[in-house]
C-alpha cells in the first residue's frame, strides 16, 4: 500500500528523519541545533503555543527522563523569556 501511494506521490518515498528535519517539522540535533531552530521559529512566527512530544515507549525510561530534563533546562525557560 505504501509503495503504491509512493508511486502516485513521490514525496512519500522521502519519509525520513532528514526530511522531517529539512522541512522543520521537528528540531533534531545537538542542543545548539535545536536552540537555533526554536529561535528561528520564535523570530518568524512568534507562536502562541508550542508542543513538545517525546518518546513513545521506544527509549529506556532513564533516557526519556534525561531528555525531559535537558529540554526543561535548555529550552522552556528560554522560550518563555523570548515570548514575553
Secondary structure, DSSP 8 states (H G I E B T S, - for coil): -HHHHHHH-GGGGG-SHHHHHHTTSS--SSHHHHHHHHHHHHHHH--S--------S-S-HHHHHHHHHHHIIIIIHHHHHHT-
